[in-house]
Amino acid sequence: ETGVTQTPRHLVMGMTNKKSLKCEQHLGHNAMYWYKQSAKKPLELMFVYNFKEQTENNSVPSRFSPECPNSSHLFLHLHTLQPEDSALYLCASSQVGGVQPQHFGDGTRLSIL
Amino acid sequence: SQKIEQNSEALNIQEGKTATLTCNYTNYSPAYLQWYRQDPGRGPVFLLLIRENEKEKRKERLKVTFDTTLKQSLFHITASQPADSATYLCALEVYSGAGSYQLTFGKGTKLSVIP
């Protein structure tokens, strides 16, 4: 059983829609991450939050807007997406400080029509 | 430019044999290296972490080596079983400042263990 839960598991949306992805971790971690995984490409780090503060934004387009209201919850707000944004979006969490393994959710499979 | 290469996209091996997966990197100076397993439709699961000053790490049937001179890590699964079939991801941990580390992943190697 994963300690990181992502909802929804699948999402189909049109390019003009607005939707949000949700991530919740029950591991007591204080760092959370969003990754994008496309076919035949490595995981791409999108955003990092440490203690609810955003510490990394890897040149992600503004149509992706993260939100971290507390250390246990992470959201990714989506609007005006493009077909190339279709991918698996993975959330992960870890402890902050030193080197820590990351614990991943099972992702949201996003399809843009 | 910085690159992480995992030797092949796919590797087929007979049950009972040792599977060896390779991770090579260029223009990185990782402090640590991690290996993850990913099953279809699931998120990656952490397996092993090895530090730059460690040559080898073991966990049950798994063994990881880390050669910072060759800029290479090898991941071995001994006595492989069909249940070991999955995609294995190599990830470099690089210090990004202010006490934080970032993970940069390779594309992965899909291992199939044939009964």
Interface residues (C-beta under 8 A of the other chain):
Chain A: T2 V4 K40 K41 P42 L43 L45 V48 N50 T55 E56 L90 A92 V96 G97 G98 V99 Q100 P101 Q102 H103 F104 G105 D106 G107
Chain B: I4 A31 Y32 Q34 G41 R42 G43 P44 V45 F46 L49 R51 L89 E93 S96 A98 G99 S100 Y101 Q102 L103 T104 F105 G106 K107 G108
